[in-house]
Amino acid sequence: MRPPGLNAVEAVRAEGESLAARLPPLLLAAKRVAATVAQGVHGRRRVGPGDSFWQFRRHQPGDAAEQIDWRQSARSMHLFVRETEWAAAQSAWLWRDPSASMDWCSEIALPRKGERADLLLLALAALLLRAGERVALLGDRTPPTSGRAVLERLAVTLLSAPKGGGLPPEAELPRHAQIVLFGDFLEPFDRLEARLAELAGKGVRGLLLRIEDPAEARFPFQGRLRFEGLEGEAPIPIDQAEELAPAYRRRLAAHEVALADFCRRLGWGLIRHATDTPPTTALLALHQALAEDRRR
C-alpha cells in the first residue's frame, strides 16, 4: 500500500530503500543461525557414488573386494572399506506463508511470525547451499540453483513478495520433489487439506514448519478486549476474554491434531516452533527431518 502523498516513482524508491535496509541484517542473522547448526552436524552426507572421501569403516560381509582400502587395513588387524560421499545434488523448493496473519507478535520483544519464517527459510537455504544442493522458492519461475549469489536473490524475492493467501501456490514440480513450507497453517482445514493433497498427489515429499506466537497457544488474555483481525475480519468486542480460553484451546488442539494426522497419512513431516524459542532449535529439527527423509 502506497503512503499518502507519494507518487509511483517515490513509492518504488521508498520500498527499495526499505528492502535494502532489511536485507543485510536478515542475511547476516540467517548465516549465523545456519553456521551454528552446521557446527553440530555433518551436512546431509550419504554413502554413495562420488569422488570425495568421507570415511573408513570396518569391512562387512557382502562388501566388494575392490572397496577395501589395503593401506588403511595394513595399519591394523582388520579390513577397512573406503567410503565416498554421495555426490548427487538434490533440489528443494521453499515457501513462506505471505498472509497478513504472519505479520503479528504478542509482545514487542518477540519477532513477528513472518520475520521468524524469513530467518529460518534463509538459514535452511544457507545450509542446503553449503551442502551443494539446489534451492528455489515455491511458485517462483527461477528453477532450483546453487552458488554464492543464490541466498541473496532468495532474500530479495522473499522480502519483496506481495501479501497473499495462506496456502502454498500451485506449482509444476518433478515427481519426488522436496518442499519445505513455513507458516502458521491456520487456514480453514478443508482448504489446507485440499492444497497439500494436491501437492502430495504429484509424488512430492513435504515438510511443514508450523510457526506460532506463544500467545496463540496459551490464550493469556483477560478482561474486556477488542480483537481485530489482520485479514479484513470484523472486530470482535469481548467482555470476559478468559471465558473464551477453554473453547479456543479445544478448537486449536483439534486443528493441530487434524493437521498432524493428515501429514502422517501423506508421509510428510510436521514440526512445531514457537517464536519465543531459539531459531537454532527449529533449524536443527528441520535439518534432521530432511536427512531422515532422504534416507528412506
FENDA-V132537 format. One record per helix or strand of 3 or more residues. SS is the DSSP state (~ for helix, > for strand). FROM is the first residue (numbers start at 0). TO is the last residue. If there is no record, write none. Layout:
SS,FROM,TO  SS,FROM,TO
//
This chain:
~,7,37  >,52,57  ~,64,66  ~,69,72  >,79,84  >,90,95  ~,99,101  ~,112,129  >,133,136  ~,149,159  >,177,182  ~,188,199  >,204,211  ~,213,217  >,224,226  >,235,237  ~,240,265  >,268,273  ~,278,294
//
